[in-house]
Amino acid sequence: MRAYNIPFFRMLAALLVVLLSGCRSERLTCNYASADISTKEEEHVVLAGFAARHGLSTGIHLPLKTHCLVIAKGTEKVCIVSNDLMEVSPREADRMRTEIANRTGLPVSHVLLHCIHTHSAPRMGGASAVEGGTNYNYATRTLQTVIDCAVRTVLDDEGFRPFRLEIGRSTTSINGNRCEKEGPVDRRVYVARFLDERDNPIVSIVNLACHPVCMGPASLLVSPDYAGVAARELCADWGGDVMQLTGASGNMNPVYGPKTVEYAEETGRLLADSLKGIPFTPVRERNVLRVADGVAELPFRIDSVTPEAVAAHADEIAAWDTAVSSTWKSDVRNWEQEILARFDEKGIPSRLPFRMTAVNIDGIVFFFSQGEPFVEYQQEARDAFPGTTILFAGYTNGQNSYLPSAHAFEHRKGYEYEIDQMHVYIKAPYPLSDRMPECYSQAVRATIEEALAE
């Protein structure tokens, strides 16, 4: 009778289990949290977004929130934050992302700070937000709340749980091109829904291209605009929480433009109605979490920005009879002084760097870009990857420029501000060239390709 070494076989079996476990990809998990960033009842602040608005806020239509979704694969984590704010500057966004990274151990590139761009949120920068200004206390408190919520969510190891991802798609009638009646428009709405193992919704992400400006300059109410109304309705219908990633909305408005709080309610309910009852497709679990960073070096109209060129340009455009503001001439001279001062401090780059990130979660791409891209870039990205679901978000990691499309440069009428004037107000060194669209498009495609690479 043959003798078998039982301890040896037990040890071999245990070794095989370890080896096979190592071959399997670690399962993705997620953690989600939100925090209130509304104004206090006694606070009356300057609202962002409309030069024609006058007076301080008088009340709250709907509360503002910061939402934080963290996706993890083992020790690797990606932190996606969406804020019911209009914007933060690139410098402030860098500071906040760096603090989150330092306190959590995440790479800065894995911290994505998005604003939904509502024009009914308090202004977060400028004279009103400096110490002693009307918005100082709100801005200081709110930015720290955003940071602290993100840090807690990243570090809350017990809060992470396996999830199932599913994708829904619909169309909406709420948006249109804000400069051309028959201009480019993308009415597709995507929803990425994260569910726990019992199929309970954790959070749903709604993505479409439309400025949250239903509440026009006459409104003095704090609000996330239509996005908050839609979230309220969908939370009641779906369960879980709902957050928005605002798409490439540089030339996309609510179809009837800025109006009233009643219009925000109507528009938000219409958006929610277009999503209630849509079918969701489960995403095959691949345990893929991949982050790709890209940068577009956008060309100015001249190859080298010099003090002489800045001064000559200021003289030329200050003489214009009509422009975006009655204070145009003084605005131009203020721009000239600031740009010339930069030459003495650190110089001026020959191109404008625009940063972007693509996050691949089991084959679904969440694309994030700085600034305010026109909708054509969103359409081009989805057309370039027809078999891939892409949620496209602008307004991430700092609001630093409109990105007009090639069509806008060719059409021009209605796009004068974005093409010829905005550099004065965002303090860019010089207007962007009509070669910019192809440069930006190439960088978008390259970044998505890298995220999808096996």
C-alpha positions, 0 to 999 in steps of 0.5 A, spaced: 500 500 500 502 506 497 504 511 503 502 519 502 505 525 505 498 528 508 502 534 510 505 535 504 499 535 500 495 540 505 501 545 504 501 544 496 494 545 496 494 552 501 500 554 496 495 553 490 490 557 493 495 563 495 497 563 488 490 563 484 488 568 489 494 572 487 492 571 479 485 574 480 484 582 480 482 585 487 475 587 487 473 594 486 470 598 492 467 604 493 465 609 499 461 615 498 459 621 503 456 628 502 456 634 506 452 641 506 455 647 504 449 652 504 449 659 506 447 660 513 440 663 514 443 670 517 448 670 511 447 674 505 452 673 500 454 676 493 452 670 488 457 668 482 456 668 475 452 674 472 455 681 471 448 684 471 446 681 478 445 686 483 444 686 491 446 680 496 442 673 496 436 674 500 434 666 501 435 659 499 432 655 494 435 649 495 441 647 499 448 646 496 452 640 497 459 637 496 459 630 494 465 625 494 465 618 491 472 614 492 473 608 488 478 603 491 482 597 488 486 595 494 490 601 496 489 605 490 484 610 490 481 615 486 477 621 489 471 624 485 468 630 488 462 634 485 460 641 488 454 645 488 458 651 486 460 655 480 467 655 480 474 655 484 480 658 481 486 653 478 490 656 484 485 654 489 483 648 486 491 646 486 491 648 494 485 644 496 487 638 492 494 638 495 491 638 502 487 632 500 493 628 498 497 630 503 492 628 509 490 621 505 496 619 501 493 619 495 497 622 489 494 629 487 492 626 480 487 622 483 483 627 486 478 630 482 475 637 484 469 638 480 464 644 480 457 644 477 457 651 475 451 653 478 450 661 477 446 661 484 452 659 488 456 664 492 462 667 489 468 664 491 474 668 489 475 676 487 474 682 492 468 679 496 471 673 498 478 676 501 478 677 508 473 683 510 469 681 504 462 679 504 463 672 502 469 671 506 467 667 512 462 663 507 468 661 502 473 659 508 468 655 511 466 652 505 472 650 502 474 647 508 468 643 508 469 640 501 476 638 503 474 635 510 469 631 507 473 628 501 479 626 507 474 623 511 471 619 505 478 617 503 480 614 510 474 611 512 476 604 511 470 601 514 465 605 509 468 601 503 464 596 500 464 592 493 459 595 488 455 594 482 456 599 476 450 600 471 449 605 466 443 608 463 442 613 457 436 618 455 435 624 451 432 631 454 429 637 451 432 642 457 438 644 453 440 648 447 445 652 444 446 659 447 448 662 441 445 659 435 438 657 434 440 651 430 447 650 433 451 644 435 447 641 441 448 634 445 441 632 448 444 625 451 444 624 458 448 619 461 447 616 468 452 612 472 449 608 478 453 605 483 449 599 487 451 595 493 451 588 493 443 588 495 442 592 489 441 598 493 443 605 490 449 608 493 449 614 489 447 616 481 451 620 477 448 624 472 452 627 466 449 632 461 451 639 457 447 644 460 449 651 464 445 651 470 443 658 469 435 657 469 435 662 475 437 668 471 440 675 474 434 677 477 434 671 482 437 672 489 436 665 491 442 661 493 441 654 489 444 648 485 439 651 480 435 645 475 441 640 477 438 640 485 431 640 483 433 634 478 437 630 484 431 632 489 426 628 484 431 622 482 433 621 489 425 620 491 424 615 485 431 611 485 433 612 492 440 613 494 444 620 493 444 623 486 450 628 484 451 631 477 457 632 473 456 638 468 458 636 461 461 640 456 457 646 457 461 652 454 455 654 449 449 650 452 444 653 456 437 651 458 433 652 452 429 658 454 435 661 457 436 664 464 429 666 467 426 665 474 426 660 480 420 657 477 423 655 471 429 652 475 423 647 478 420 646 471 427 644 468 429 640 473 423 636 473 423 635 466 430 632 466 428 628 472 422 625 468 426 624 462 430 619 466 425 616 471 424 609 468 430 608 463 433 601 463 440 600 466 445 596 463 449 592 468 457 593 467 461 587 466 465 586 473 473 587 470 476 590 476 479 595 472 481 602 475 486 606 471 487 613 471 490 617 465 493 624 466 493 629 460 495 636 458 493 640 452 498 646 450 494 651 447 497 656 442 496 663 443 495 667 436 502 669 437 508 664 438 511 668 443 508 673 448 512 679 449 511 685 454 511 689 447 506 684 444 501 685 450 502 693 450 500 693 443 494 688 444 491 692 449 492 699 445 488 696 440 482 692 444 481 698 449 479 702 443 473 698 441 467 701 441 463 695 443 465 690 448 462 685 453 462 691 459 461 698 460 468 698 463 471 695 458 477 700 457 479 700 464 478 692 464 483 692 459 488 696 462 487 692 468 489 686 464 495 689 461 498 691 468 497 684 471 500 681 465 506 685 464 507 684 472 507 677 471 513 678 466 517 681 472 515 675 477 515 669 473 515 670 465 509 668 461 509 661 457 508 661 450 502 656 450 496 655 455 497 649 459 490 645 460 490 639 464 485 633 464 484 626 467 480 620 464 478 615 469 477 608 467 472 604 472 471 597 469 471 600 461 466 606 463 470 612 462 469 618 466 473 624 463 474 631 467 477 637 464 479 644 466 475 650 464 469 650 460 469 646 453 464 647 448 459 641 447 463 639 440 468 636 444 464 632 448 461 630 441 467 628 438 470 624 444 464 620 444 464 619 436 471 617 437 470 611 441 463 609 439 464 602 443 465 606 450 461 610 455 464 616 456 461 621 461 464 628 460 465 633 465 468 640 464 469 645 470 474 640 474 480 642 478 479 650 476 475 654 472 480 658 467 478 659 460 472 657 455 474 653 450 471 655 443 470 650 438 472 650 431 465 651 429 465 657 433 472 660 430 469 659 423 462 662 425 464 667 430 457 671 430 455 670 437 462 668 440 465 674 440 466 674 448 469 667 448 474 668 442 476 675 443 474 678 450 474 673 455 482 673 456 481 680 459 477 677 464 480 670 466 487 674 466 490 669 460 496 672 457 493 673 450 487 670 446 487 663 444 489 661 436 484 658 432 489 652 432 487 651 439 481 646 437 485 641 434 490 641 439 485 640 445 481 635 441 488 631 440 489 631 447 482 629 449 483 623 445 490 621 447 488 621 454 482 617 453 486 612 449 491 612 455 485 610 460 483 605 456 489 601 454 490 594 457 
